[in-house]
Amino acid sequence: MTAETVTHTIEQLLTEHDVARLLKVSVATIRRRRLLRLPPFPVKIGSSVRYKPSSIAMLIADSRSVDEH
């Protein structure tokens, strides 16, 4: 894995503020879900908390499938 690949991967991770904006909830809700170990599951990098866009997409897809039933 090259440094460029690592940098590219890190740049794609979302902050809790990004996730809150995407899901249209408060940052406090995202933090509460993290503390309760509910999705979306974070990636910890040192003291930083980030989220994979694929995790957010799965959470949205799962919530849509629940809404349809």
C-alpha positions in Angstrom: 0.0 0.0 0.0 1.5 3.3 -1.0 1.3 6.6 0.9 -0.9 7.9 -1.9 -3.4 5.0 -1.4 -3.5 5.6 2.4 -4.0 9.4 1.9 -6.8 8.8 -0.6 -8.5 6.4 1.7 -8.3 8.8 4.7 -9.6 11.7 2.7 -12.8 9.7 1.9 -13.7 9.1 5.6 -16.5 11.3 7.0 -16.5 13.3 10.2 -19.4 13.0 12.7 -20.5 16.4 11.4 -20.6 15.1 7.9 -22.6 12.1 9.0 -25.0 14.2 11.0 -25.6 16.4 7.9 -26.1 13.4 5.6 -28.6 11.7 8.0 -30.2 15.0 9.0 -29.8 14.4 12.7 -27.8 16.2 15.3 -24.1 15.5 16.0 -25.3 14.6 19.6 -27.4 11.8 18.0 -24.3 10.4 16.1 -22.2 10.6 19.3 -25.0 8.9 21.4 -25.3 6.1 18.8 -21.5 5.6 18.9 -21.5 5.4 22.8 -24.4 2.9 22.6 -22.5 0.9 19.9 -25.2 1.4 17.4 -24.6 1.8 13.6 -23.0 3.6 11.9 -19.8 2.2 13.4 -16.9 4.5 13.5 -13.2 4.1 12.6 -10.9 5.4 15.2 -7.7 7.0 14.1 -5.8 8.1 17.2 -8.3 10.3 19.0 -10.2 11.1 15.8 -13.5 9.5 15.0 -14.4 9.0 11.3 -17.0 7.0 9.4 -16.7 5.0 6.1 -19.2 6.3 3.5 -20.1 2.6 2.8 -21.2 2.2 6.4 -23.5 5.2 6.0 -24.9 3.9 2.7 -25.7 0.6 4.4 -27.4 2.3 7.3 -29.6 4.3 4.9 -30.3 1.2 2.8 -31.2 -0.8 5.9 -33.5 1.9 7.2 -35.3 2.0 3.8 -35.9 -1.7 3.8 -37.3 -1.5 7.4 -39.6 1.4 6.3 -40.9 -0.7 3.4 -42.1 -3.5 5.6 
